[in-house]
Amino acid sequence: MKVLLINNDGGGFADYIEVAAGTTVAQLFEQRMPDVNASDYLIRVNRQPCPPDQTLQDGDRISITPTKIEGAKS
């Protein structure tokens, strides 16, 4: 099935990608961003916050946005 992945990390990008039926939000994040901690990102499906175990559906729009911006004062 096809979903739109919007990655707002660094330079950012957006693209339609193929994912297997039954893929969860957590599985997609681990596949696409294996070396980072998911707790440092706001992950939304169709513009709504979602649980990690939410199963993706054909046509979903997933956005991944860092909650900590490198170089910014905390």
C-alpha positions in Angstrom: 0.0 0.0 0.0 1.1 3.6 -0.6 1.5 6.3 2.1 2.9 9.8 2.1 5.9 10.2 4.4 6.8 13.7 5.4 10.1 13.9 7.2 10.8 17.4 8.7 14.2 16.4 10.1 17.2 18.4 8.8 16.5 19.4 5.2 13.3 17.5 5.2 11.6 15.7 2.3 8.2 14.2 1.4 7.5 11.2 -0.8 5.0 8.5 -1.4 6.4 5.2 -0.2 5.2 1.6 -0.3 4.7 -0.2 3.0 3.4 -3.7 3.8 -0.1 -4.1 4.9 -0.3 -4.2 8.7 2.7 -1.9 9.2 2.5 0.1 12.4 3.7 3.7 13.0 6.5 2.4 15.2 7.7 -0.1 12.6 7.8 2.5 9.9 9.7 4.9 12.1 12.3 2.2 13.0 12.7 1.3 9.3 13.2 4.8 8.1 15.0 6.3 11.1 16.9 3.4 12.8 19.5 5.4 14.6 17.4 7.9 16.5 15.0 7.9 19.4 11.3 8.1 18.6 10.7 10.1 21.8 12.6 13.0 20.2 10.0 13.3 17.5 6.4 14.2 17.1 4.8 11.7 14.8 1.3 12.3 13.3 -0.9 10.4 11.0 -3.3 12.4 8.9 -2.4 15.5 11.0 -3.4 13.8 14.3 -1.1 12.6 17.1 -1.1 8.8 17.1 0.0 5.8 19.3 3.0 3.8 18.2 0.9 0.7 17.6 -1.5 2.4 15.2 -1.7 0.4 11.9 -1.2 2.4 8.8 -3.8 2.5 6.1 -3.5 3.0 2.4 -3.3 6.8 1.6 -2.3 7.8 5.2 -0.1 10.9 5.6 2.7 10.4 8.2 4.7 13.4 9.4 7.8 13.1 11.5 9.0 16.4 13.2 11.8 16.7 15.7 10.9 18.1 19.0 14.5 19.2 19.7 16.1 21.4 17.1 19.9 21.1 17.1 21.6 24.4 18.1 18.5 25.9 19.6 18.5 27.0 23.2 16.5 24.8 25.5 
